[in-house]
């Protein structure tokens, strides 16, 4: 199809009538399809049922009884496992519960209340700001908004967040205390940070001595099409003379079960000492039995990588389906652009400016639930009203095929109506 913007008003009106008829045909079917969140499908979860087998032992290799209190930073085997998997120092890892998001929220609350490295608690300051690469993860933005932290949009590039923007801002404003980063297969665009981006984040000069990077490596092992290797953020920070700059998060929530995963936070020795001093008031220890159960199911990093290949094979056909339909329906039209990620859980699309909300609303009225337009931006405000996050993992292939075809009709209809309004 040629660029739709080149059509005459009469041709656009004819196309709008055809699209409206197709749309009403779908709408009459009373569909109930969901592409709103990056949830694993039941077929993915079934691949993890071995984790529910009876525990072979309730004691660690060192004889610690995992049924009892204690071991605040997690059993040694779990820390060693993650250390080998992610190239982290096990001594600087703290194991949490099932949710890395909970660790992120908890950490920011601690920084607000207590500060870090002898600096004033953030809540005592006149203003606290955070850099928010956008499009980005809506739950990150929800945390900072809830805590009253002002967010500053940072543009995303094919190599990660715009480092020229970041370096200029952090160098002059001490109120900027941190940045959210999803460095591998970013949510929602699937962008992987380049080595240069990682290096610049570690060495950049910041006006705030307590500037912190929230490094959410949520999709660090979620490869779909080959394996992308991420540069080591700790090496970059150490080389830049900023060993305490980063807090690294990871979890098995989309590896085993989202409701029963194992999370971690890794940071410098000094930061961990602070963290444990606060955690010891909050809890006497996280679920060590779940740590043992996870290790029983995935005893080595090699076992986990083999498991992830099975999960990748499960979801790849869904990504291929969506990308194939988008290419067929929109190539050359100028109505939609999209990313083709090599891993992660999402596909990001951009409609014509001013058409994302209309597209999502049309889809909802016809029975397809999408992530809200603007959700991938701070305060749910997409300045161009064009970005939509597609989450293809949860529906069955048959459901996904219906949902993405209806989505295409909605995006076309919204775009054509906008072009008509401008004629």
N, C-alpha and C positions, 0 to 999 in steps of 0.2 A: 504494500500500500504506500502511496506517495504521502508526503507531508500533508496532514489534514488542514493545517493553517493556510494552505494554498488554494483550498476549495472556495468556490463562490458561495454567496449567501444561500442561493437556491440549492446547491449541492449539499451544503451543511444542513439545511432544513430537511432534505430528503434522508440524509444519514441519521439525523436526530429521530425521525419517524421510525426508521428501521430499528435503531437501537432501543427506542422506547417500547416497540412491540416485543423485541426479544426480552427486554427487562420485565415487562408485565407477564410474559409467559413464565419466567422463573418465579416471579412474585406470587403467582397463583398456586404454586406448588407447596407453599407453607414450609419451606426448608428450615432446618435448625442446625446450622453448621458453625463450627468455632475455629477460627484461626487467630485468636486474640492473644494467646500466651505461649511461651516456649515450653510446653509441657510434654514429657515423653508419652508416647502412645502405650497402650496396654501391651502391645507386642514387644516393645522395647523393655518394659518392666518385667515381662515374662523371662527375658534372657538373664535376669538377675535373681531369679527365685532360689538359686543355689545358696544365696546369702542367708536364706531363712532356715537352712539346715541346722540341726541341733549343734550347739557348741561342743567341740571336742574337749575343751578345757575352759575353766573359768579363771585360770592363773596364767600370768605372763611367764616368759622364759626365766625371769629373775625371781619367780615365786610370788609375785604380788597378786593378791586376791582381788580380781576385778569387780567382784560383787560389793566391795566395801568402799568406804570413803578414801579420799587421798589421790595423789599423783595429779596435781593441779594442771600441769602442762601436758598431760597425756602420757600413755604408756610408751616406754622407749621404742618398742617395736614399730609403733605407728609413726613416731617421729622419724625413725630411720628409714622406713618405707617411703614416706613423702620426701625425705632428703635425697634418696637415690632417684626417685621418679622425677623430681623437679629441680635437681641440682641445688638444693638448699642445705645449709648447715643444720643438722638435726638439733644441735644445742640451742639454736635460736628460733625453733618452732614451738608454738603452743597449739595444742589440739583443742578444738571447741566442740560444740554440739553438732546438730544436723545442718545448721544454717550459717554460711559465711556472711550472709546479709546481716544476721544478728550480731556477728562480731564487728562488722563495719559500723553499725548503728551504735553499739556499745562503746566502741573505741572513740567515736566522735563525741559522744556524751561525756566520756572521761576527759577528753581534751577540753571540752567546754567547761567542765567543772574544776579540773585540777591543773590543766596546762601540761607542759612537758619540758624536760631539760632545764628546769628552773625558770622558765618563762611564765608570764602571767596566764591564768586561766582565760580561755577565749571569751567566756561569758562576761568577763570583767572589762572587756575592751569596748570602745565605742562602736566599732564596726568589725565584722568578720566576713571575709569573702572567700569564695572557692571558685576555681576554674572548672568549667563544665564543657568538655568537648561534646559537640552536638552535631548530628544526632548521636544520642547516647542512651544509657540505661535509665529508664524512668524511675526505678526504685532508688538508684543512687540520688537522683535529683529530689525524690520525695524525702529522703533522710535530711538532706541539707536544708530543704525548705521548712520541714517540721521544726528544726532546731534554730530557725531564724537566721541562717547563714545566707548571705547574698550570693547569688550565682552569676557568673560572667560567662556568656557563650564564647566558646572557642571553635573556630571552623575546623572541620575534619578534612584532611587531604588523603591521597592514596597511601601516604607513608605514616599516617597517624595524625594527631592534632597539630595544628599550625604552630610550629615552634617559634617562628618569628613573632607571632602574636604573643605567645606565652612569655618568651624571654623579655620582651619589651614591658609587659605588665608586671611580672614578678620583680623585676629589677628596681622598680620605682615605688611600689605600693606595699608597705609592711602589713597592711590589713589583709592581703591575700595570703591565706594560710595553707592552701592545699589545692590538689587537683584530683579529679576522678579519672582513672584510666582502666579501660578494658583492652589490654595490649595485643591480644591474639584473637582474631575473628571477632572484632568488636561488635557489640550489640548496638544498633541493628545492622550495620553495613558490612560486617565481615572483614573489616580492614585489619591488617597486621602491621604493627609498628616496625619501622625500619631500624636497622642498627644505629643509624645516625640519630634518629629520634630518641631512642633509648639513651644513647650517650649524652645528648644535649639535656635531657631531663635530669640526668645524674649530676652534671657539672655546672648547670646554669646558676648564675648569681641571683640570689633572692634577698629582697629587703627585709623579709621576715626570717629571723634565725630559726624559727620553729615551723618553717614551711614543710609540709608533709605530702608525699605521694601516696594515694590510696590505689594500690596496684591490684586490681581484681582480675586475676588470671583465670576467670571462670571457665574458659574453653581451651585451657592449655593442652588438653589431650584429645580434644574433640575434632579430629581431622576427618574430612570427608573425601577429599581429592588430593592425596599426597600429604606429606608432613612438612609443616612450616616451623622452622627453628627460630625462637625468639631470643634476642640478645639478653644477657643477664643484667637485670636492673641493679642488683647489689654490686656487681663489679663496676658498673657505671658510676654509682653513687660513691663507692670507695675511691675510685680513681679521681673523682671530682672533689674529694675531701669532704664529702657529705654522708658519712656512714649511717647517720640516724634518719635520713630523709624518707625512707620508704617503709610502708607497711604492706606486706604481700598477703593476699587472700586466695584461698582455693578450697574446693570442697568436692566430695564425691556425689553430690546431690543429683547430677545428671549422668552419673556413672553407675550407681546402684539405684537407690530409691530416694526421690526428692524429700520424702518425709522422714527418712532414716539414714541420711548420709553422715559423713564425718567431715568437719571443716577444720581449717587451720589459719593461723596468722603467723607469718614469719617476719622478723625484723631484726634490728641490731641487738647485741647483747645488752646495751644500755637501755634501749627501749623495752626489751623483754623484762628486764628487772623492774622497771616502772609498772609494766602491764601486770605482772604477777603480784606485785604489792597491792594493786587495786583489786585484782580478781580474787585474791584470798579473802577479801571481805564479802565478795559477791557470791562465791560458790566454794564448795569443798572439793569439787571435781566434776568433770563432765562424764558422760556415759562410757565407761571403759569396756563394758560388755559389748557395746556396739562397735567399739574399736577392734576388739578381738574378733567379732563376727565378720567384720569387713576384711580383716587380714586372713581369716580362714577361707573366705571366698576368693580373695585376690592376694595371695601370699607374697608375690613379687611384682616389681614394676613390669617385668616381662608378661606376667599373667594379666595385669591390667591392660597393657597395650594390646594383647590378643583379644581381650574382651571388648575394647574400644573398636577394634576392627569389625567385630560382629555388630556393634551398635551402628557404626558408620555404614555398613552394608544394609542395615535396616532402614536408615533414613535417607540414604543417597537417592533411591528412586523417587522419593518425594521432592527433593530439591531438583532433580532432573526434570520431573513433571512440571513443576512451577516454572522453571527457567525456560523449558521448551515451549510452554504455552505463551509466556510473555514474549518470547522471540517471534513466534508465529503471529501473534495478534498485534504487536506494537512496532516491530522492526520497520523503520523508515517513516512511521506516522508522525513522530514528534510529540506524541501525546504522553509518553511515559519513558522514563529511564530507570535502570535497575542495576543492582550489584549481582555478581556471580561469585559468592564466597566459596572458599576452599575448606571451610570448616565452620564450627559454631552451630547456631540454632535458628538463624533468621536470614531473611532476604529483605533488603530495603528497596523501596521504589519511590521515585519522585514523579508526581503528576505535573501537569501544567501548574504554574503558580496560581494559587487561589482555588484549587480543586480538591485538595486532600479531604477536607471536612465534608464536602458534598459527596465525594466517592464513598467515604465510610458510612455516611447517613443512608445513601442509596442501598448499599450492601446490607445494612442493618434492617431496613424496611423489607428487604427481600429474603431475610433469614440467614445472612452470613455475618457473624460477629468478628470484627477486626479490632486490633488495638486502636484506641482513640487517636484521631489525627492530632498531631502536636505532642503526643506522649513522649517522644524521644527528645524533647527539648525542655530546658528548665521552665517551670511554671506552666507547662503545657502550651507554650506559645512558640509555634513555628513561624518565624518572621515572614516566610513565603507561602505558608499553608500548602505545602506540597509533599511532605514526607509521610510515608505510611510503612509500618513494619509488618511484614508477613511472617507468620509463624507456621511452617508447614508440618511440624512433627506430630501433632496430636491427632488430626483426622486420619481415617483410613485412606488408602490411595483413591478409592472410589469417591469418598466424600471430598477429598482434596481436589480431585478432578472437577467435580461440580462447583466447588467453592471458588476455585481460581478462574474458571470460565465465567462465572457470574461476576467476579471481581473485575474482569477485563471489560465486561459490558458496562459496569458502573463507572469505571475510570474513563472509558471512551465517552459515555453519555455526559459525564460532568465536564469533560474537556470540550466536547462539541458545543454544549450549551454555553460555556464561557466564550468560545470563539464567536458564536452567533451573537452573544450580547455585545461583543466588541465591534461587530460589522456596522 
